[in-house]
Amino acid sequence: MVLVIGMGKLRPMPAEGAQVDMSMPLRPGDETRLGRYELIGRLGEGGMGTVFQGRDQDGRLVAIKMVRSEFAHESEFRARFRSEVNRAKQVPPFSTAEVLDADPDHEPPYLVVEFVDGPSLAAEVRENGPLSGAALHGVAVGIATALTAIHGAGVIHRDLKPGNVLFARGGIKVIDFGIARAFEATSQHTRTDQMVGTVAYMAPERFDPAGGRPVTPAADIFAWGAVVAYAATGRTPYAADSAAATAMRILTQPPDLSGIPEPLRGAVERALDKEPDARPTARELLDVLLAGSPAAPVSSPAPAPVEADTMLVPAVPKRRRSRLLPITAVAVLLLAAAGVALARFLPKDDGAVPDVAISSAPVVASSAPAAKEPSLSPAQKLSSIMLGNRRALIHIAEADRDLALDVTDAEVQGGDGTGTKSEFVLDPVGVEFMIRSLRDPGAKRQTCLGVKIVLDESARLVPTTCEATKATLFSIEPAEGTDDKKRPTYYISNETYGFVQWSPGDKVLFVEVLGDAPPLSSFSFVDRGPL
């Protein structure tokens, strides 16, 4: 049995793999099939269309949004719908409901997304009251993580609200992103009273579309602040008796932040700034939230924990060749800040999450230990390594060697783990990593690992400049094993050139596309202290 935690109250969730019917019956006249999907019930209805619960040919439950006919008859809408759906498909499923399918040319158009059988934040607060402690912090982190993924794909949500935040196994899922612009921007639906969004969560600039200020990701950040305020207090920060009065307060009055605990209150206040440029980005919010994450008390753990043998990192984006699950900085951040065990990816740990700040700028390594470094558990150190905040050896589990790159080396070697030549930093780049060498900490130009094609041989791992290219971006995926020191192991791969492998006979590292064959080499990360 899985339990979803709200305000320290435990609500039973169905067993893993169980299919839950959360739908209402179909109405007379409703379609029973849509393309390859069987429609089995209604999940909701709004101004943009009707959401059905469906089942694909493999029996998987899905949510299908069918567009209202008055929108579907406009060629401009269909073009925008197609464009926005294509963008939404690029959003990695980190704290978001994955977009599975769409048909903009169908009559009517429809969108198919992952079905999440958990309750909404609106329902949880309405039924159980406001959240607090680690539960509240986990919600704030989960939504910020989703916005990081959404904005990173060039998408703006435009309709973030408590009803679009769902509790799922393993964390938060944000839904209904990516298509609101198609409705809002269609010519005959751009009047103020037709804007897509719920007034209480709309940024000031959205009330003046004729003013020349475009809607940017900053509008979603404002909505984040309003949603988190609602989660903490049970009310919106600009609550009034009518939509018009609420809009006026958003435009002219400061928010009511009473009842929001510090340090979360400071982040919410910044997010609700009336000037879009003054609001933090989603990634900046994550920095602040991670640094201020509270330890999860036993009586009030984070939302939606899962059983120890349940996979916690979201599913692989479809663009990946591998069927293995990638572990990314964003996923680690969400799970760590929410107080959820990292299960199969990290060692078991009951300690508090460390205060770690994220920086995307290269940091020069120091041979001296950081002053007053807090005592970190192995899980916390590994989490921080994945966030790019600590130095690490990259250990070849099957060979008992460590990657090494000396200043004179033309290729990455297998070494003994001594000196800065064996120290690396994982620099997150979206859902992938650049692997930065610390072989020469004082160098003006940073060195990263890259893949080099060698004629008539396997590709090699070589030093190159730290620029994000198809040759320097790597995925890190759980190998579901351990090395000789019981550290978790991972596969390292490049989207274009394949998996990093160690040849015990030639004693060289190479990169090779494997198809369906399993990788021969796995790697563990050995902590070497803070940057």
C-alpha positions, 0 to 999 in steps of 0.5 A: 500500500502506498500512502499520499501525505498531505498535512501529515495525514495519511491517505491510502493510495492504490497498490503499484500497478493498480488501475484506478477509475477516477472518472465519471460515466460517459454521457449520452452522445459521447464518443466511445472511441477516439483514434486508437483509444477507447473512451471509458469515462469523463475526468472533467470539462472546461472552457477549452474542451472535455477531458476523458479517461481513456485506455490505449491498445495495451490497456494503459490508462490515459487522459485525453483532452478533446478540444471544443468544436468552436475552436476546432473550426478555426484554421489559425487555432489548428496551426497554433495547436499543432505548434504548441503540442510539438513543443509540449512533447519536448518537455521532459517528464520531470514532475510533469505529466508526459505528453504521449500523443496528439492529432491536431487534424482530427475532428475534433483535435485531441491531446493524450497525456499520462494519466495521474491517478492522484488527487489535485492540490486543490482537492487536498487543501479543500479536504484536509487543510493547508500543508506545512513542513516538508510536505509544503516544501516538497510541493513548492520544489515539485512545481518549481522542478516542473516549471524548470522542465517546461521552460527549458523546452521553450513552453509557457504553462499559462494556466498553473493553478492548484487544480493542475498540480496532482499528487502522484507516486514519488512526487508532484505532477503538473498537468495541462501545460503547453496548449493554452497559448493556442486557445489564448492567441486565436484571433476571436478568443483574445478578449480580456474575459476570454483569456486562458487562466484562473484570475487568482493565479494570473500575473499583472502583465496578463491583464493588459495584452494590448499593452505590448508586454509579451507573456514570458515564463515570468508569468508562470513564476507569479502563478507558482507564488500564488499556488504555493501561498494557497498550499500554505494558507488555504487561500490565494494571496489576492483573495477578493469577492469577485474575479474583477476585485481579485484582478484589481488587487493583483494590479494594485495591492501587495500580496497577503503572505501571512501564514507562509513560513520562512524561508519559503515566504521570501521566495513567494514574495519575490515570485509575486513581484509585479515586475516580470523582470524582478521575479526569479527564474524557475531554476533560481527558485530551485536554488533557493528552495534546496538551500532552505529545505527543511528536514522531514519530520517522521510525523509529516513526510513529503507528499506521495512517498513510494515503496522502497522498490518503486522507481522514483525517477521519471520516465525516459523522454522519447528522444532517448535511444536507451530504454534505461532511466536517466538520473538527472540533476533536476530529478535528484533535486526534486527527490532530495528537497521533497525528503523522498528516499532516492531508493534504487539510485542512492544509498539509503539515508535518513539524514536531512538534505544538505544546504547546497546551492546550485551554480551553472558557472564553472568553479575552480577547484581547491585542494584545501577542504571547505571550511566548516563543511557539514557532515554529509551522508553518502546519499547526500554526497552523491546527490550533491555530486549529481547537482555539480557541487562536489568533486568526484572520482569516476570509478570503473566498477568492473576494472577497479580503476578510475578515469584519469586525464593528465594535462599531457593525455590525448585520451582519457585513461584508466588510473589509480584515482590519485591527484587532480587528474582523476577528479571530475565535476558533473555539470548539469545541462538540461537533462544531461551532463558535461563531465568537467576535468579538474586536471588543471584547476588554475587553467583559464579554459576549462576541459571537459570530456568529449567523444572523438571518432577514430577511423576504423576503430571505436570512438574514444573519450578525449579532452575538449573545450567545455561547450555543450555539443552532441560530443560533450553531453552525456546521460547518467543512468542507473545500472541497478548494481553496486561496485566492490565498496557497495556504491551504486553504479551507473551507465554513462552514455552519449546520445549520438555515439553510444555507451562509455566502455572499458576494454580490459584487454587493451586497457582503453576507454571507448564509446560504442553504440550497443543497440539492444545489447547491455553495456559491459562497463558501469561506473560509480562516483567517489566523493572527493569533497566540495568544489 
